[in-house]
Amino acid sequence: MSDDKLFDQARERIKSMNADPEWRDTIMDFETRMLEREQAGEKKGLKKGEERGLKKGLKTGVLNLIDSLKDVGCTSQQIL
């Protein structure tokens, strides 16, 4: 069977499937669920990234504060 013939058969099968309202609804539902999962994953990833960023920012800020306090002559006990 030639590639063109396979392509034509696939195209015809897709046309017939798209003409079926029940099949179209099933595909639309599936695509909607996939989009919802993608959006939920994105929100979860953003939240996790923000949390990591805040922790890193806080750690960096504390270390900078300690360095500054040492620069002005504070002892370790005073800094604690």
Contacts in CASP RR format, 6 or more apart in sequence:
PFRMAT RR
TARGET T0000
AUTHOR 0000-0000-0000
METHOD contacts of the structure
MODEL  1
MSDDKLFDQARERIKSMNADPEWRDTIMDFETRMLEREQAGEKKGLKKGE
ERGLKKGLKTGVLNLIDSLKDVGCTSQQIL
17 23 0 8 1.000
18 24 0 8 1.000
66 79 0 8 1.000
69 78 0 8 1.000
69 79 0 8 1.000
70 79 0 8 1.000
END
